[in-house]
Amino acid sequence: MGIVNWATGQQALGQLFYEAVKAHHPFLYRSILDVGCGYGIAAACMCALGERMTLIDVSQSVVDGQRHRWRHNRQVAVACSTIHSMGGSYDLIYYFLSFHHVADIMAELSKIRSLLAQDGELVICEMSPNCEAPFHQNDIVPHDGFASGHLSAILQGNGFRVAQVEELATLRKDGVDYGIYVIRSFVETL
Ligand SMILES: C[S@@+](CC[C@H](N)C(=O)[O-])C[C@H]1O[C@@H](n2cnc3c(N)ncnc32)[C@H](O)[C@@H]1O
């Protein structure tokens, strides 16, 4: 597991995420939903994994940028929205460093369950918190990352079966290290 520098290595982290998802699902997904697409670090690679991809974000400026970027690609749709306004059915829903931005995690997971196709996957790439130096120093975010065991327990407590937890990289920002991991999960069927 390597060290990725936040200032220079964001694309490398997106690539590592793409490779981790692809390793467990080497076929095309029919439909992918990227929640909190931001500046599209993950989407740049992840679009190769889907026949169709929808990017959503609550920031209008982010959405405008992504609409411009993907304007010639008919497989990619971009919407200014939270997941709660979304309909349809997705084979893969992913959050690349965006799940800690979501305030009401239980409501989010409930909506994800309703949008996932049968055997659909929820993949979350998150960071472990560092209590001495929160990753978001000046912006206010609802969560300062999650320990992977904590996030696994949240998923399991909200109707998901955790299939894999994988350490992806160490992210270094301003000399402080944050563990980055990927959790792959499915809706629990009893
Ligand atoms: C750090 S960025 C994530 C990085 C991004 N996934 C990428 O690949 O570049 C977090 C993004 O989540 C968005 N966001 C925050 N709360 C959200 C929510 N409830 N639903 C969707 N997007 C949200 C923010 O506007 C921000 O653009």
PDBQT file of the ligand as one rigid body, heavy atoms in Angstrom, charges set to zero:
ROOT
HETATM    1  C1  LIG A 201     -14.479  15.678  -1.638  1.00  0.00    +0.000 C 
HETATM    2  S1  LIG A 201     -15.730  15.735  -2.842  1.00  0.00    +0.000 S 
HETATM    3  C2  LIG A 201     -15.673  14.052  -3.351  1.00  0.00    +0.000 C 
HETATM    4  C3  LIG A 201     -14.660  13.776  -4.428  1.00  0.00    +0.000 C 
HETATM    5  C4  LIG A 201     -15.307  13.312  -5.706  1.00  0.00    +0.000 C 
HETATM    6  N1  LIG A 201     -16.097  12.115  -5.492  1.00  0.00    +0.000 N 
HETATM    7  C5  LIG A 201     -14.337  13.088  -6.859  1.00  0.00    +0.000 C 
HETATM    8  O1  LIG A 201     -14.281  11.962  -7.398  1.00  0.00    +0.000 OA
HETATM    9  O2  LIG A 201     -13.669  14.069  -7.241  1.00  0.00    +0.000 OA
HETATM   10  C6  LIG A 201     -17.260  15.777  -1.944  1.00  0.00    +0.000 C 
HETATM   11  C7  LIG A 201     -18.435  16.263  -2.777  1.00  0.00    +0.000 C 
HETATM   12  O3  LIG A 201     -19.653  15.828  -2.159  1.00  0.00    +0.000 OA
HETATM   13  C8  LIG A 201     -20.631  16.819  -2.430  1.00  0.00    +0.000 C 
HETATM   14  N2  LIG A 201     -21.756  16.589  -1.498  1.00  0.00    +0.000 N 
HETATM   15  C9  LIG A 201     -21.850  16.966  -0.214  1.00  0.00    +0.000 A 
HETATM   16  N3  LIG A 201     -22.995  16.512   0.333  1.00  0.00    +0.000 NA
HETATM   17  C10 LIG A 201     -23.638  15.815  -0.639  1.00  0.00    +0.000 A 
HETATM   18  C11 LIG A 201     -24.864  15.103  -0.701  1.00  0.00    +0.000 A 
HETATM   19  N4  LIG A 201     -25.673  14.983   0.362  1.00  0.00    +0.000 N 
HETATM   20  N5  LIG A 201     -25.217  14.515  -1.874  1.00  0.00    +0.000 NA
HETATM   21  C12 LIG A 201     -24.411  14.633  -2.963  1.00  0.00    +0.000 A 
HETATM   22  N6  LIG A 201     -23.243  15.298  -2.960  1.00  0.00    +0.000 NA
HETATM   23  C13 LIG A 201     -22.857  15.874  -1.820  1.00  0.00    +0.000 A 
HETATM   24  C14 LIG A 201     -19.894  18.125  -2.285  1.00  0.00    +0.000 C 
HETATM   25  O4  LIG A 201     -20.547  19.183  -2.961  1.00  0.00    +0.000 OA
HETATM   26  C15 LIG A 201     -18.536  17.768  -2.899  1.00  0.00    +0.000 C 
HETATM   27  O5  LIG A 201     -18.470  18.140  -4.255  1.00  0.00    +0.000 OA
ENDROOT
TORSDOF 0
